[in-house]
């Protein structure tokens, strides 16, 4: 069953800031809107993502992807592989009831499943892999709690491969499932790992076969610690909403072209110590990438630190719920305490038991789209590359 999408243009207001969202939702007959990428004002800021050597090999990722594909049956490969510029990239969704493409971990043999995990291990850091597995396990825990194993489960995650794994041509892979989406684009030794979505409901398993599994605690606690480290004047600039009474994130699924103005406290107003704390907070998210590529990505982020804005909605007490946003020309991070969906609780009232986070690359380079555009432009007349 394919994913069909209906385009919807929305203008939403968060704490007085109007945000234009070109959204798509499941159920319509239209295809996704042409990708532009999220911007601050509708205009792409050029020159932020040049094609260049990083010195960090992608060979382990390429070889792991090749072994994964080789382990699949012909039918599985057919439904798992797409062209590198296919709109399948854009059709991920963090909800559980959704028609996804690719082979699932549920239908893989043990050997195939291990090959899939090898691809994740090669692409992610040890922490990133463990966090991903924790999200999957907590989805299994939710299935156990509700006895709804047809909707939730540890293995209900789909893998697709875009393009042929190569050391010169663009390609990538996508993991898509409830509360866990990884988009991983490769061009030479460059990697773009956005959009990435991680979350869970619940965020901790206190009983059952997954007892002790927990996610999103470091991202939560370091975000709160950073906010508390600000001066009263800085906090006043950061706060976009004093109380949090609803779900806030604006850059979730089907919002690739969202226009999101910079709001909050700019990095230029931070002390040296506060800048270090902000870098460490951002590192919690970038650190899900394999170490070498995480360092490359962090250099990109540091280059725009003065223009990086931190925004906050909600309280700062030990048990308060909140939302925070880190936004610069080269990165967007959103963290949000969400209202209950599957578990008991008051709908519309956020809780710490349900968390969403998303990481994006603004100005046209989610899914590595700007790198892909430059590659096509450079080789458009090159028969050897086969680009038009």
C-alpha positions as CSV (number, residue, x, y, z in Angstrom):
1,X,0.0,0.0,0.0
2,X,1.5,3.3,-1.1
3,X,1.5,6.5,0.9
4,X,-0.8,9.1,-0.7
5,X,-0.7,12.7,0.6
6,X,-2.8,15.8,0.5
7,X,-1.1,19.1,0.5
8,X,-2.4,21.7,3.0
9,X,-1.1,25.2,3.5
10,X,-1.4,26.4,7.1
11,X,-0.5,29.5,9.0
12,X,-0.1,28.8,12.7
13,X,0.7,31.1,15.6
14,X,3.0,30.2,18.4
15,X,3.5,32.8,21.1
16,X,2.6,35.6,18.7
17,X,4.9,34.3,15.9
18,X,3.2,33.4,12.7
19,X,4.6,30.4,11.0
20,X,3.7,29.2,7.4
21,X,3.6,25.4,7.1
22,X,3.3,23.7,3.7
23,X,2.0,20.4,5.2
24,X,0.9,17.1,3.7
25,X,-1.3,14.7,5.4
26,X,-2.2,11.1,4.7
27,X,-5.4,10.3,2.9
28,X,-5.5,12.5,-0.2
29,X,-4.7,11.7,-3.8
30,X,-2.0,14.4,-4.4
31,X,1.7,13.8,-4.4
32,X,4.0,15.7,-2.0
33,X,4.7,19.4,-2.7
34,X,8.0,20.1,-4.5
35,X,10.7,20.1,-1.9
36,X,12.2,23.6,-1.1
37,X,13.3,23.2,2.5
38,X,12.5,25.0,5.7
39,X,13.5,28.7,5.8
40,X,13.3,31.6,8.2
41,X,11.4,33.8,5.7
42,X,10.6,31.9,2.6
43,X,14.0,32.5,1.0
44,X,16.8,29.9,0.9
45,X,20.1,31.3,2.2
46,X,22.6,30.1,-0.4
47,X,26.2,28.7,-0.1
48,X,25.8,27.0,3.3
49,X,26.4,23.4,2.2
50,X,29.2,23.1,-0.4
51,X,30.3,19.8,-1.8
52,X,33.7,19.1,-0.2
53,X,35.8,16.4,1.2
54,X,35.4,15.7,4.9
55,X,38.2,13.1,5.4
56,X,35.7,10.8,7.2
57,X,35.2,7.6,5.3
58,X,31.7,6.4,4.5
59,X,33.0,3.0,3.3
60,X,31.6,1.1,6.4
61,X,28.2,2.5,5.7
62,X,28.3,1.6,2.0
63,X,29.5,-1.9,2.6
64,X,26.9,-2.5,5.3
65,X,24.2,-1.3,3.0
66,X,25.4,-3.6,0.2
67,X,25.4,-6.6,2.6
68,X,21.9,-5.7,3.8
69,X,20.6,-5.6,0.3
70,X,22.4,-8.9,-0.6
71,X,20.7,-10.6,2.4
72,X,17.2,-9.7,1.1
73,X,15.1,-11.8,-1.2
74,X,14.5,-10.4,-4.7
75,X,10.9,-9.5,-3.7
76,X,12.1,-7.7,-0.6
77,X,14.8,-5.8,-2.5
78,X,12.2,-4.7,-5.1
79,X,10.0,-3.1,-2.4
80,X,13.0,-1.7,-0.5
81,X,14.9,0.1,-3.2
82,X,14.2,3.5,-4.7
83,X,15.9,6.1,-6.9
84,X,18.0,8.5,-4.9
85,X,15.8,11.4,-5.9
86,X,12.5,9.6,-5.3
87,X,9.9,11.4,-3.3
88,X,9.8,8.4,-1.0
89,X,12.3,10.3,1.2
90,X,9.6,12.9,2.0
91,X,6.9,10.4,3.0
92,X,8.0,9.5,6.5
93,X,5.7,9.8,9.5
94,X,6.1,9.4,13.2
95,X,2.6,8.2,13.9
96,X,1.9,4.5,14.3
97,X,-1.1,4.0,11.9
98,X,0.6,4.7,8.6
99,X,1.2,2.8,5.4
100,X,5.0,2.6,5.0
101,X,7.3,1.2,2.3
102,X,10.3,-1.1,2.5
103,X,11.0,-4.3,4.3
104,X,10.1,-4.4,8.0
105,X,12.3,-5.8,10.8
106,X,9.2,-7.9,11.6
107,X,9.4,-9.8,8.3
108,X,13.1,-10.2,8.3
109,X,14.9,-13.4,9.2
110,X,17.3,-13.2,12.1
111,X,20.2,-13.0,9.7
112,X,18.5,-10.2,7.7
113,X,17.6,-8.3,10.8
114,X,21.3,-8.4,11.9
115,X,22.3,-7.0,8.5
116,X,19.8,-4.2,9.1
117,X,21.2,-3.5,12.5
118,X,24.8,-3.5,11.0
119,X,23.7,-0.7,8.6
120,X,22.5,1.3,11.6
121,X,25.6,0.6,13.6
122,X,27.9,1.7,10.8
123,X,25.9,4.9,10.3
124,X,25.2,5.8,13.9
125,X,27.3,6.3,17.0
126,X,27.1,3.6,19.7
127,X,24.9,6.0,21.6
128,X,22.8,6.7,18.6
129,X,22.3,3.0,17.9
130,X,21.3,2.3,21.5
131,X,18.9,5.2,21.5
132,X,17.3,3.9,18.3
133,X,16.9,0.5,19.7
134,X,15.5,1.9,23.0
135,X,12.8,3.7,21.0
136,X,12.0,0.4,19.2
137,X,11.9,-1.5,22.5
138,X,9.6,1.1,24.1
139,X,7.3,0.7,21.2
140,X,7.3,-3.0,22.0
141,X,6.6,-2.1,25.6
142,X,3.6,0.0,24.6
143,X,2.3,-3.0,22.6
144,X,2.6,-5.1,25.7
145,X,0.8,-2.6,27.9
146,X,-2.1,-2.1,25.5
147,X,-2.1,-5.7,24.1
148,X,-2.2,-4.1,20.6
149,X,0.6,-5.8,18.8
150,X,-0.9,-5.2,15.4
151,X,-0.4,-1.4,15.9
152,X,2.7,-1.2,18.0
153,X,5.8,-3.4,18.4
154,X,9.6,-3.5,18.5
155,X,9.9,-4.7,15.0
156,X,7.4,-2.5,13.1
157,X,10.1,-0.4,11.5
158,X,10.7,-0.1,7.8
159,X,14.1,0.2,6.0
160,X,14.4,1.6,2.5
161,X,17.5,2.3,0.4
162,X,17.6,5.2,-2.0
163,X,20.0,4.8,-4.9
164,X,22.8,2.2,-5.2
165,X,25.4,2.3,-2.4
166,X,28.4,4.0,-4.0
167,X,31.7,5.8,-3.1
168,X,31.1,8.4,-5.8
169,X,27.4,8.6,-6.6
170,X,24.7,9.9,-4.2
171,X,22.6,7.4,-2.3
172,X,21.1,6.9,1.2
173,X,18.8,5.0,3.4
174,X,15.7,5.6,5.6
175,X,14.4,4.0,8.7
176,X,10.7,4.8,9.3
177,X,8.4,3.8,12.1
178,X,6.6,5.0,15.2
179,X,8.6,7.6,17.1
180,X,11.8,6.8,15.1
181,X,12.8,8.1,11.7
182,X,16.3,8.4,10.4
183,X,17.0,9.9,6.9
184,X,20.7,9.2,6.0
185,X,22.1,10.7,2.7
186,X,25.6,10.0,1.5
187,X,27.6,11.7,-1.2
188,X,31.3,10.7,-1.3
189,X,32.4,11.2,2.3
190,X,29.7,13.7,3.1
191,X,26.7,12.7,5.2
192,X,23.4,14.4,6.0
193,X,21.3,12.8,8.7
194,X,18.2,14.8,8.7
195,X,15.3,14.9,9.2
196,X,15.8,12.7,12.3
197,X,12.9,12.1,14.6
198,X,13.1,10.4,18.0
199,X,10.6,10.2,20.8
200,X,8.5,7.8,22.8
201,X,5.3,7.2,24.8
202,X,6.1,6.1,27.5
203,X,9.7,7.3,27.7
204,X,10.6,4.7,30.4
205,X,9.6,1.1,30.9
206,X,9.2,0.3,34.6
207,X,8.0,-3.2,34.2
208,X,7.8,-6.1,31.8
209,X,10.3,-7.5,29.4
210,X,11.7,-4.1,28.6
211,X,12.0,-2.8,32.1
212,X,14.7,-0.2,32.6
213,X,14.6,1.0,29.0
214,X,14.5,4.8,28.8
215,X,14.9,7.6,26.2
216,X,15.1,11.4,25.9
217,X,16.2,12.0,29.4
218,X,19.6,13.6,28.6
219,X,17.9,15.9,26.0
220,X,15.3,16.8,28.5
221,X,17.6,17.5,31.4
222,X,20.3,19.3,29.5
223,X,17.7,21.5,27.9
224,X,16.3,22.5,31.3
225,X,19.8,23.0,32.8
226,X,20.7,25.3,30.0
227,X,17.6,27.4,30.5
228,X,18.3,27.6,34.2
229,X,21.8,28.8,33.5
230,X,20.6,31.9,31.7
231,X,20.3,35.3,33.4
232,X,16.8,36.8,34.0
233,X,17.4,39.1,31.0
234,X,18.5,36.3,28.8
235,X,15.5,34.1,29.9
236,X,13.1,36.9,29.0
237,X,14.5,36.9,25.5
238,X,14.4,33.1,25.2
239,X,10.8,32.6,26.5
240,X,8.2,32.6,23.7
241,X,5.5,31.2,25.9
242,X,5.4,31.3,29.7
243,X,3.2,28.3,30.0
244,X,2.9,25.1,27.9
245,X,-0.7,23.9,27.5
246,X,-0.5,22.2,24.1
247,X,1.8,20.4,21.7
248,X,4.2,22.9,20.1
249,X,6.5,21.4,17.4
250,X,6.3,22.9,13.9
251,X,8.8,20.8,11.9
252,X,7.4,17.3,12.2
253,X,6.4,15.1,9.3
254,X,5.2,16.6,6.1
255,X,6.5,20.1,7.1
256,X,9.6,20.1,4.9
257,X,8.9,23.6,3.6
258,X,7.9,25.3,6.9
259,X,8.7,29.0,7.2
260,X,10.0,29.5,10.8
261,X,11.3,33.0,11.8
262,X,14.2,33.2,14.2
263,X,12.9,33.8,17.7
264,X,14.4,33.7,21.2
265,X,17.8,34.3,22.5
266,X,20.7,34.6,20.0
267,X,24.0,32.9,20.6
268,X,25.8,36.2,20.3
269,X,24.4,37.1,23.7
270,X,25.7,34.0,25.5
271,X,28.7,33.9,27.8
272,X,31.6,31.5,27.1
273,X,30.2,29.1,29.7
274,X,26.7,29.2,28.3
275,X,28.0,28.7,24.7
276,X,29.7,25.6,26.0
277,X,26.5,24.3,27.5
278,X,24.6,25.0,24.3
279,X,27.1,23.1,22.2
280,X,26.8,20.2,24.7
281,X,23.0,20.3,24.3
282,X,23.3,20.3,20.5
283,X,25.8,17.5,20.8
284,X,23.2,15.3,22.4
285,X,21.4,15.3,19.0
286,X,24.4,15.4,16.6
287,X,26.1,12.7,18.7
288,X,23.6,10.2,17.3
289,X,25.7,10.2,14.1
290,X,28.9,8.2,13.9
291,X,31.6,10.1,15.7
292,X,33.6,11.4,12.7
293,X,30.6,12.8,10.8
294,X,29.2,14.2,14.1
295,X,32.4,16.3,14.4
296,X,32.0,17.5,10.9
297,X,28.4,18.5,11.5
298,X,29.3,20.2,14.8
299,X,31.9,22.4,12.9
300,X,29.1,23.5,10.7
301,X,27.0,24.3,13.7
302,X,29.8,26.2,15.5
303,X,30.3,28.4,12.4
304,X,26.8,29.8,12.9
305,X,26.7,29.9,16.7
306,X,26.2,33.6,17.0
307,X,23.1,33.3,14.8
308,X,21.8,30.3,16.7
309,X,18.6,31.1,18.5
310,X,17.3,29.3,21.6
311,X,13.6,29.6,22.4
312,X,11.6,28.2,25.3
313,X,7.9,27.5,26.2
314,X,6.8,26.3,29.6
315,X,8.0,26.1,33.1
316,X,11.4,25.4,34.7
317,X,10.4,23.3,37.7
318,X,11.7,19.8,38.2
319,X,8.4,18.3,37.0
320,X,7.3,21.0,34.6
321,X,6.6,20.3,30.9
322,X,8.3,22.4,28.3
323,X,9.3,22.9,24.7
324,X,12.6,24.2,23.4
325,X,13.9,25.1,20.0
326,X,17.5,25.6,18.7
327,X,17.5,27.3,15.3
328,X,20.3,28.6,13.1
329,X,20.8,28.7,9.3
330,X,22.3,25.2,9.4
331,X,20.3,23.4,12.1
332,X,16.9,23.1,13.7
333,X,16.2,21.1,16.8
334,X,12.8,20.9,18.5
335,X,12.1,19.1,21.8
336,X,8.5,18.9,23.1
337,X,6.6,17.3,26.0
338,X,3.5,15.9,24.3
339,X,0.0,15.2,25.4
340,X,-1.1,11.5,25.8
341,X,-2.1,9.6,22.8
342,X,-1.9,5.8,23.6
343,X,-1.6,6.0,27.4
344,X,-4.1,7.3,30.0
345,X,-4.1,11.0,30.6
346,X,-6.0,14.1,29.7
347,X,-5.9,14.7,25.9
348,X,-4.4,18.0,25.1
349,X,-2.5,18.3,28.4
350,X,1.3,17.7,27.9
351,X,3.1,15.2,30.0
352,X,6.7,14.1,30.6
353,X,5.7,10.6,29.7
354,X,5.4,11.4,26.0
355,X,8.3,13.2,24.2
356,X,9.0,14.2,20.6
357,X,12.2,15.6,19.1
358,X,13.2,16.4,15.6
359,X,16.4,17.6,13.9
360,X,16.4,19.3,10.5
361,X,18.9,21.0,8.2
362,X,17.3,24.3,7.1
363,X,17.9,26.1,3.8
364,X,17.3,23.2,1.5
365,X,19.6,20.5,2.7
366,X,17.3,18.1,4.5
367,X,17.7,14.7,2.9
368,X,20.9,16.1,1.4
369,X,18.8,17.8,-1.2
370,X,21.2,20.8,-1.7
371,X,24.2,18.5,-2.1
372,X,22.2,16.4,-4.6
373,X,21.2,19.5,-6.5
374,X,24.8,20.6,-6.8
375,X,25.9,17.1,-7.8
376,X,23.4,17.0,-10.6
377,X,24.3,20.5,-11.7
378,X,28.0,19.6,-11.8
379,X,27.5,16.4,-13.8
380,X,24.4,17.2,-15.9
381,X,26.3,16.7,-19.1
382,X,28.4,13.8,-17.8
383,X,27.3,10.6,-19.6
384,X,29.3,8.5,-17.1
385,X,27.1,9.8,-14.2
386,X,23.9,9.4,-16.2
387,X,22.4,12.6,-14.9
388,X,20.1,14.8,-17.0
